């Protein structure tokens, strides 16, 4: 979002804030809980409204772990880092459950399990190696040497503890439990720190003087500060959903093709399919919030091939803009020129897997200087 001189000419009222969070997606509202628990008075400013970005345009999968297969993640990041991140993901899910339990179950949390499915024999071999590595670390996934869905897949890893959720309602639950004040429809156009005691955040409605600022802006971070250029890459995800089916065609959360495809039944009996960007990465590395014909055609074809028994029409299509970090791991730190401005960004399509746990570390780092561990942004320089 950009802000014209006509919308905000610098004469906006100054508002003093103790702890300001920029972004009311699932990470921002989770962070509000931890800042409030630390005794801070929290205000959230949001360019649209609660969870209207990627936080409510995803498939609603609460799947534990990283984007990469477990054994490949160990090769890339190291064993200790991968184990730490797995525990961080599990902790995130415990927090989501806590927020929902406090607020009531409008988020429709359902422990239906997840299936990571192989679309080729080569991917099946990768799944078997991943399952062995997970089991060796005491993570009791189930490896299926054939297709449990009987839809032409080659193998699967089952994680019975994973969940499906209504992500928009989850965000609202976390906001309500935080007690934070929300200012919606309020775009940020400048962040700076010229005084050692507070940061200045220029927005369309106010100029905030904040003792602490936490950016939970994910894909839009590079529009706020140049530090994020090359570190957080806007990446478009797309979905479609059918009309309600006469009978469900699967249970649980399914994903395949190295995570590029995903699908589930919605709570009102529709089939949701998302992904399809694997062959169109250059097109989909964008912050343009609209569907694209090539990806939607890919999703249509996937629906025909893998779910030929589904004859109900597609009723809706949408896109959401994710923020991919440069190395696939979330980023926590403070801005080099603004020590009172922290951030929790770069979730690489796994905000429901890591959002709350990373938010907690970001708040702690900003308030106490505690090292954020594996998600420390300093690793990228």
Kinemage of the C-alpha trace (Angstrom):
@kinemage 1
@onewidth
@group {chain A} dominant
@subgroup {mainchain}
@vectorlist {calphas} color= white
{ca unk a 1} P 0.000 0.000 0.000
{ca unk a 2} L 1.205 3.504 -0.772
{ca unk a 3} L -0.069 6.723 0.776
{ca unk a 4} L -0.406 9.910 -1.250
{ca unk a 5} L 0.330 13.406 0.014
{ca unk a 6} L -3.423 14.071 -0.197
{ca unk a 7} L -4.174 11.198 2.178
{ca unk a 8} L -1.544 12.174 4.735
{ca unk a 9} L 0.320 15.490 4.530
{ca unk a 10} L 2.294 15.167 7.780
{ca unk a 11} L -0.246 16.988 9.910
{ca unk a 12} L -1.780 13.818 11.354
{ca unk a 13} L -2.153 13.831 15.142
{ca unk a 14} L 0.714 12.376 17.180
{ca unk a 15} L -0.248 9.376 19.268
{ca unk a 16} L 1.983 8.113 22.070
{ca unk a 17} L 2.102 4.301 22.234
{ca unk a 18} L 3.893 1.882 24.524
{ca unk a 19} L 4.043 -1.168 22.221
{ca unk a 20} L 2.928 -0.785 18.600
{ca unk a 21} L 2.437 -3.794 16.331
{ca unk a 22} L 2.234 -3.210 12.592
{ca unk a 23} L 0.079 -5.892 10.978
{ca unk a 24} L -3.020 -7.661 12.286
{ca unk a 25} L -2.450 -11.035 10.653
{ca unk a 26} L -2.040 -14.158 12.740
{ca unk a 27} L 1.544 -13.257 13.693
{ca unk a 28} L 0.678 -9.733 14.778
{ca unk a 29} L -2.292 -10.735 16.915
{ca unk a 30} L -0.260 -13.558 18.480
{ca unk a 31} L 2.518 -11.081 19.287
{ca unk a 32} L -0.045 -8.836 20.984
{ca unk a 33} L -0.729 -11.602 23.497
{ca unk a 34} L 2.925 -11.953 24.457
{ca unk a 35} L 3.511 -8.208 24.669
{ca unk a 36} L 0.448 -7.875 26.916
{ca unk a 37} L 1.708 -10.733 29.093
{ca unk a 38} L 4.955 -8.773 29.470
{ca unk a 39} L 2.968 -5.887 30.924
{ca unk a 40} L 2.884 -3.701 27.817
{ca unk a 41} L -0.045 -1.621 26.604
{ca unk a 42} L -0.506 -2.812 23.035
{ca unk a 43} L -1.879 -1.076 19.956
{ca unk a 44} L -2.091 -2.830 16.568
{ca unk a 45} L -2.234 -0.810 13.354
{ca unk a 46} L -3.329 -2.549 10.151
{ca unk a 47} L -3.607 -1.334 6.546
{ca unk a 48} L -6.832 -3.308 6.005
{ca unk a 49} L -8.508 -5.208 8.836
{ca unk a 50} L -7.829 -8.295 10.908
{ca unk a 51} L -6.372 -11.210 8.909
{ca unk a 52} L -7.552 -9.980 5.508
{ca unk a 53} L -4.224 -10.841 3.867
{ca unk a 54} L -2.619 -14.264 3.542
{ca unk a 55} L -3.655 -15.101 7.113
{ca unk a 56} L -7.176 -15.885 5.894
{ca unk a 57} L -6.422 -16.780 2.275
{ca unk a 58} L -4.613 -20.023 3.038
{ca unk a 59} L -5.945 -23.558 3.369
{ca unk a 60} L -6.159 -23.508 7.173
{ca unk a 61} L -3.559 -26.248 7.720
{ca unk a 62} L -1.999 -26.525 11.186
{ca unk a 63} L 0.840 -28.785 10.054
{ca unk a 64} L 3.910 -29.261 12.233
{ca unk a 65} L 7.362 -28.620 10.844
{ca unk a 66} L 9.296 -26.940 8.085
{ca unk a 67} L 8.558 -26.627 4.387
{ca unk a 68} L 11.516 -28.919 3.518
{ca unk a 69} L 11.464 -32.682 4.054
{ca unk a 70} L 12.972 -33.465 7.439
{ca unk a 71} L 16.165 -35.199 6.255
{ca unk a 72} L 16.763 -32.538 3.613
{ca unk a 73} L 16.241 -29.805 6.214
{ca unk a 74} L 18.905 -31.457 8.395
{ca unk a 75} L 21.306 -31.403 5.442
{ca unk a 76} L 20.572 -27.733 4.800
{ca unk a 77} L 20.290 -26.220 8.275
{ca unk a 78} L 21.899 -28.722 10.629
{ca unk a 79} L 20.337 -31.229 13.010
{ca unk a 80} L 20.145 -28.978 16.065
{ca unk a 81} L 18.445 -26.160 14.133
{ca unk a 82} L 15.864 -28.518 12.612
{ca unk a 83} L 14.997 -30.050 15.980
{ca unk a 84} L 14.659 -26.568 17.482
{ca unk a 85} L 12.368 -25.482 14.667
{ca unk a 86} L 10.216 -28.595 15.024
{ca unk a 87} L 9.720 -27.818 18.708
{ca unk a 88} L 8.971 -24.187 17.866
{ca unk a 89} L 6.292 -25.349 15.446
{ca unk a 90} L 4.774 -27.676 18.058
{ca unk a 91} L 4.778 -24.809 20.569
{ca unk a 92} L 2.995 -22.600 18.041
{ca unk a 93} L 0.205 -25.126 17.765
{ca unk a 94} L -0.134 -25.254 21.545
{ca unk a 95} L -0.564 -21.488 21.557
{ca unk a 96} L -3.241 -21.594 18.847
{ca unk a 97} L -5.117 -24.157 20.935
{ca unk a 98} L -4.832 -21.930 23.995
{ca unk a 99} L -6.199 -18.869 22.192
{ca unk a 100} L -9.104 -20.880 20.811
{ca unk a 101} L -9.859 -22.445 24.204
{ca unk a 102} L -9.975 -19.019 25.854
{ca unk a 103} L -12.158 -17.478 23.161
{ca unk a 104} L -14.515 -20.334 22.253
{ca unk a 105} L -14.232 -22.603 19.241
{ca unk a 106} L -15.357 -20.330 16.409
{ca unk a 107} L -12.113 -21.366 14.710
{ca unk a 108} L -13.482 -24.908 14.310
{ca unk a 109} L -10.206 -26.603 15.290
{ca unk a 110} L -10.308 -30.215 14.105
{ca unk a 111} L -7.539 -32.729 14.806
{ca unk a 112} L -7.917 -34.550 11.514
{ca unk a 113} L -4.245 -35.277 10.832
{ca unk a 114} L -2.210 -34.507 7.748
{ca unk a 115} L -0.908 -36.558 4.844
{ca unk a 116} L 2.221 -35.618 2.930
{ca unk a 117} L 1.785 -37.511 -0.330
{ca unk a 118} L 4.254 -38.479 -3.046
{ca unk a 119} L 3.370 -37.800 -6.669
{ca unk a 120} L 6.222 -39.937 -8.047
{ca unk a 121} L 8.406 -42.889 -7.083
{ca unk a 122} L 11.307 -40.489 -6.542
{ca unk a 123} L 9.245 -38.429 -4.114
{ca unk a 124} L 8.128 -41.638 -2.388
{ca unk a 125} L 11.768 -42.497 -1.703
{ca unk a 126} L 12.251 -39.019 -0.259
{ca unk a 127} L 9.236 -39.518 2.001
{ca unk a 128} L 10.588 -42.809 3.295
{ca unk a 129} L 13.917 -41.176 4.168
{ca unk a 130} L 12.113 -38.255 5.803
{ca unk a 131} L 9.973 -40.628 7.889
{ca unk a 132} L 13.046 -42.522 9.080
{ca unk a 133} L 14.755 -39.279 10.097
{ca unk a 134} L 11.638 -38.101 11.944
{ca unk a 135} L 11.248 -41.417 13.747
{ca unk a 136} L 14.938 -41.363 14.709
{ca unk a 137} L 14.289 -38.051 16.480
{ca unk a 138} L 11.334 -39.524 18.378
{ca unk a 139} L 8.674 -37.953 16.144
{ca unk a 140} L 6.195 -40.773 15.579
{ca unk a 141} L 4.997 -40.156 12.066
{ca unk a 142} L 3.487 -43.054 10.121
{ca unk a 143} L 4.946 -43.996 6.741
{ca unk a 144} L 2.563 -45.480 4.161
{ca unk a 145} L 4.294 -47.347 1.322
{ca unk a 146} L 1.155 -46.950 -0.816
{ca unk a 147} L -1.544 -44.317 -1.298
{ca unk a 148} L -3.973 -44.099 1.660
{ca unk a 149} L -6.287 -41.921 -0.440
{ca unk a 150} L -6.281 -44.362 -3.392
{ca unk a 151} L -5.975 -41.502 -5.873
{ca unk a 152} L -2.780 -42.426 -7.643
{ca unk a 153} L -0.205 -41.172 -5.164
{ca unk a 154} L 2.878 -43.301 -4.495
{ca unk a 155} L 3.384 -43.087 -0.709
{ca unk a 156} L 2.574 -40.866 2.274
{ca unk a 157} L 3.724 -39.609 5.655
{ca unk a 158} L 0.900 -39.283 8.163
{ca unk a 159} L 1.043 -36.896 11.125
{ca unk a 160} L -2.086 -37.766 13.143
{ca unk a 161} L -1.752 -34.810 15.538
{ca unk a 162} L -2.009 -32.110 12.875
{ca unk a 163} L -5.177 -30.039 12.522
{ca unk a 164} L -7.455 -28.109 10.219
{ca unk a 165} L -8.707 -24.726 11.371
{ca unk a 166} L -10.745 -21.734 10.227
{ca unk a 167} L -7.809 -19.300 9.991
{ca unk a 168} L -9.778 -16.057 9.893
{ca unk a 169} L -11.599 -16.941 13.121
{ca unk a 170} L -8.327 -18.087 14.686
{ca unk a 171} L -6.865 -14.624 14.127
{ca unk a 172} L -9.892 -12.969 15.694
{ca unk a 173} L -9.663 -15.330 18.684
{ca unk a 174} L -6.022 -14.367 19.226
{ca unk a 175} L -6.856 -10.661 18.927
{ca unk a 176} L -9.636 -10.887 21.467
{ca unk a 177} L -7.515 -12.787 23.989
{ca unk a 178} L -4.761 -10.160 23.683
{ca unk a 179} L -6.901 -7.198 24.736
{ca unk a 180} L -4.991 -5.014 22.260
{ca unk a 181} L -6.486 -1.894 20.716
{ca unk a 182} L -6.879 -2.133 16.930
{ca unk a 183} L -6.630 0.687 14.394
{ca unk a 184} L -7.693 -0.653 11.018
{ca unk a 185} L -7.598 0.868 7.527
{ca unk a 186} L -4.394 2.650 8.449
{ca unk a 187} L -1.474 2.239 6.050
{ca unk a 188} L 2.130 2.736 7.196
{ca unk a 189} L 4.365 4.723 4.856
{ca unk a 190} L 7.471 5.483 6.918
{ca unk a 191} L 9.310 4.100 9.951
{ca unk a 192} L 12.241 5.922 11.529
{ca unk a 193} L 14.050 6.483 14.794
{ca unk a 194} L 15.703 9.826 15.506
{ca unk a 195} L 15.204 9.751 19.275
{ca unk a 196} L 16.783 7.014 21.441
{ca unk a 197} L 13.605 6.652 23.517
{ca unk a 198} L 11.039 5.993 20.811
{ca unk a 199} L 10.477 5.140 17.155
{ca unk a 200} L 8.271 7.158 14.829
{ca unk a 201} L 5.768 5.346 12.617
{ca unk a 202} L 4.006 7.482 10.019
{ca unk a 203} L 0.567 6.221 9.045
{ca unk a 204} L -2.377 7.635 7.196
{ca unk a 205} L -4.342 8.423 10.367
{ca unk a 206} L -1.632 9.032 12.964
{ca unk a 207} L 2.043 9.641 13.542
{ca unk a 208} L 2.916 7.200 16.306
{ca unk a 209} L 5.652 7.796 18.842
{ca unk a 210} L 6.183 4.268 20.147
{ca unk a 211} L 8.576 2.958 22.774
{ca unk a 212} L 8.645 -0.353 20.953
{ca unk a 213} L 7.477 -1.286 17.450
{ca unk a 214} L 7.113 -4.812 16.093
{ca unk a 215} L 6.690 -5.241 12.338
{ca unk a 216} L 4.530 -8.284 11.545
{ca unk a 217} L 4.232 -7.330 7.910
{ca unk a 218} L 5.584 -10.460 6.170
{ca unk a 219} L 5.252 -10.082 2.365
{ca unk a 220} L 4.848 -6.303 2.598
{ca unk a 221} L 7.959 -5.705 4.722
{ca unk a 222} L 10.122 -4.445 1.865
{ca unk a 223} L 7.625 -1.655 1.214
{ca unk a 224} L 8.178 -0.380 4.757
{ca unk a 225} L 11.969 -0.561 5.093
{ca unk a 226} L 14.824 -1.305 2.655
{ca unk a 227} L 16.415 -3.744 5.124
{ca unk a 228} L 14.012 -6.431 3.902
{ca unk a 229} L 14.924 -6.173 0.228
{ca unk a 230} L 16.162 -9.606 -0.842
{ca unk a 231} L 15.448 -11.078 2.591
{ca unk a 232} L 11.635 -11.384 2.305
{ca unk a 233} L 10.266 -12.103 -1.171
{ca unk a 234} L 6.546 -11.566 -1.914
{ca unk a 235} L 5.145 -14.812 -3.298
{ca unk a 236} L 1.577 -15.345 -4.475
{ca unk a 237} L -0.433 -18.418 -3.473
{ca unk a 238} L -3.697 -19.355 -5.175
{ca unk a 239} L -6.673 -21.538 -4.288
{ca unk a 240} L -10.020 -22.657 -5.620
{ca unk a 241} L -12.991 -24.201 -3.879
{ca unk a 242} L -15.922 -26.172 -5.245
{ca unk a 243} L -19.588 -26.034 -4.426
{ca unk a 244} L -20.551 -28.312 -1.509
{ca unk a 245} L -20.096 -31.983 -2.395
{ca unk a 246} L -22.683 -34.676 -1.871
{ca unk a 247} L -20.143 -36.639 0.188
{ca unk a 248} L -16.571 -35.910 1.352
{ca unk a 249} L -13.791 -37.229 -0.883
{ca unk a 250} L -11.017 -37.188 1.724
{ca unk a 251} L -10.330 -36.564 5.383
{ca unk a 252} L -7.563 -34.530 6.916
{ca unk a 253} L -5.140 -32.106 5.287
{ca unk a 254} L -3.339 -33.364 2.193
{ca unk a 255} L -0.333 -31.923 0.430
{ca unk a 256} L 2.064 -33.273 -2.175
{ca unk a 257} L 4.595 -32.530 -4.922
{ca unk a 258} L 7.176 -31.384 -2.366
{ca unk a 259} L 4.564 -29.121 -0.790
{ca unk a 260} L 3.554 -27.333 -3.982
{ca unk a 261} L 0.010 -28.791 -3.947
{ca unk a 262} L -2.485 -28.961 -1.070
{ca unk a 263} L -6.137 -29.878 -0.585
{ca unk a 264} L -8.801 -30.494 2.067
{ca unk a 265} L -12.512 -30.635 2.688
{ca unk a 266} L -13.850 -27.408 4.168
{ca unk a 267} L -16.094 -27.439 7.202
{ca unk a 268} L -19.162 -26.947 4.992
{ca unk a 269} L -18.312 -29.847 2.664
{ca unk a 270} L -16.433 -28.211 -0.221
{ca unk a 271} L -13.173 -29.398 -1.752
{ca unk a 272} L -10.418 -26.790 -1.546
{ca unk a 273} L -7.325 -27.127 -3.746
{ca unk a 274} L -4.356 -24.775 -3.645
{ca unk a 275} L -0.851 -24.426 -5.006
{ca unk a 276} L 0.162 -24.866 -8.628
{ca unk a 277} L 2.917 -22.240 -8.653
{ca unk a 278} L 5.782 -24.723 -9.202
{ca unk a 279} L 5.913 -24.160 -12.979
{ca unk a 280} L 5.172 -20.428 -12.753
{ca unk a 281} L 7.552 -19.119 -10.096
{ca unk a 282} L 8.593 -16.020 -12.041
{ca unk a 283} L 4.937 -15.091 -12.527
{ca unk a 284} L 4.035 -15.762 -8.898
{ca unk a 285} L 6.910 -13.872 -7.235
{ca unk a 286} L 4.689 -10.837 -6.944
{ca unk a 287} L 2.682 -8.791 -4.472
{ca unk a 288} L -0.172 -8.395 -6.965
{ca unk a 289} L -3.194 -9.708 -5.097
{ca unk a 290} L -5.181 -11.415 -7.871
{ca unk a 291} L -5.492 -14.854 -9.458
{ca unk a 292} L -3.562 -15.702 -12.626
{ca unk a 293} L -4.899 -17.794 -15.502
{ca unk a 294} L -1.946 -20.235 -15.791
{ca unk a 295} L -2.067 -21.246 -12.140
{ca unk a 296} L -5.851 -21.504 -12.073
{ca unk a 297} L -5.754 -23.724 -15.168
{ca unk a 298} L -3.190 -25.890 -13.395
{ca unk a 299} L -5.497 -26.194 -10.377
{ca unk a 300} L -8.468 -27.027 -12.616
{ca unk a 301} L -6.466 -29.792 -14.281
{ca unk a 302} L -5.308 -31.138 -10.926
{ca unk a 303} L -8.917 -31.317 -9.792
{ca unk a 304} L -9.844 -33.315 -12.905
{ca unk a 305} L -6.900 -35.718 -12.663
{ca unk a 306} L -6.756 -36.423 -8.924
{ca unk a 307} L -10.437 -35.967 -8.056
{ca unk a 308} L -12.318 -37.100 -11.185
{ca unk a 309} L -15.300 -38.100 -9.052
{ca unk a 310} L -15.890 -34.461 -8.092
{ca unk a 311} L -18.408 -33.056 -10.564
{ca unk a 312} L -19.554 -30.015 -8.594
{ca unk a 313} L -18.473 -26.680 -10.129
{ca unk a 314} L -15.756 -24.410 -8.835
{ca unk a 315} L -17.464 -21.601 -6.959
{ca unk a 316} L -14.612 -19.334 -5.907
{ca unk a 317} L -10.964 -18.583 -6.667
{ca unk a 318} L -8.591 -16.368 -4.716
{ca unk a 319} L -4.982 -15.416 -4.080
{ca unk a 320} L -2.932 -14.428 -1.040
{ca unk a 321} L 0.548 -12.921 -0.838
{ca unk a 322} L 3.026 -14.872 1.271
{ca unk a 323} L 6.448 -13.663 2.427
{ca unk a 324} L 9.216 -16.145 1.639
{ca unk a 325} L 12.471 -15.677 3.526
{ca unk a 326} L 15.719 -15.985 1.604
{ca unk a 327} L 16.563 -19.324 3.268
{ca unk a 328} L 13.086 -20.666 4.129
{ca unk a 329} L 13.271 -19.946 7.885
{ca unk a 330} L 11.386 -17.080 9.618
{ca unk a 331} L 13.250 -13.903 10.560
{ca unk a 332} L 13.385 -12.181 13.950
{ca unk a 333} L 15.526 -9.168 14.782
{ca unk a 334} L 15.612 -5.369 14.975
{ca unk a 335} L 16.217 -2.865 12.192
{ca unk a 336} L 19.868 -1.774 12.019
{ca unk a 337} L 19.018 1.935 12.057
{ca unk a 338} L 16.011 1.623 14.402
{ca unk a 339} L 16.863 -0.418 17.525
{ca unk a 340} L 13.366 0.065 18.942
{ca unk a 341} L 11.808 -1.515 15.834
{ca unk a 342} L 11.713 -5.305 15.801
{ca unk a 343} L 10.246 -7.713 13.303
{ca unk a 344} L 8.805 -11.216 12.878
{ca unk a 345} L 8.546 -11.911 9.151
{ca unk a 346} L 9.442 -14.351 6.367
{ca unk a 347} L 7.178 -17.311 7.168
{ca unk a 348} L 7.456 -18.924 3.717
{ca unk a 349} L 3.833 -20.040 3.637
{ca unk a 350} L 4.020 -21.592 7.124
{ca unk a 351} L 2.551 -18.906 9.364
{ca unk a 352} L 0.168 -21.383 10.965
{ca unk a 353} L 3.124 -23.686 11.631
{ca unk a 354} L 5.434 -21.093 13.211
{ca unk a 355} L 3.610 -17.793 13.709
{ca unk a 356} L 2.874 -17.724 17.433
{ca unk a 357} L 6.176 -19.251 18.541
{ca unk a 358} L 8.172 -16.848 16.395
{ca unk a 359} L 6.055 -13.925 17.604
{ca unk a 360} L 6.869 -14.815 21.198
{ca unk a 361} L 10.602 -14.837 20.449
{ca unk a 362} L 10.335 -11.535 18.588
{ca unk a 363} L 8.602 -9.831 21.520
{ca unk a 364} L 11.153 -11.216 23.964
{ca unk a 365} L 14.051 -10.133 21.746
{ca unk a 366} L 12.678 -6.615 21.361
{ca unk a 367} L 11.919 -6.118 25.060
{ca unk a 368} L 14.827 -7.940 26.731
{ca unk a 369} L 17.427 -8.538 24.027
{ca unk a 370} L 17.049 -12.319 24.354
{ca unk a 371} L 18.573 -14.188 21.425
{ca unk a 372} L 15.809 -15.592 19.163
{ca unk a 373} L 17.685 -18.804 18.368
{ca unk a 374} L 17.254 -20.446 14.979
{ca unk a 375} L 15.070 -17.625 13.656
{ca unk a 376} L 17.683 -14.904 14.301
{ca unk a 377} L 17.786 -12.689 11.218
{ca unk a 378} L 21.472 -11.975 11.729
{ca unk a 379} L 22.254 -15.267 9.982
{ca unk a 380} L 21.460 -13.544 6.652
{ca unk a 381} L 23.801 -10.654 7.327
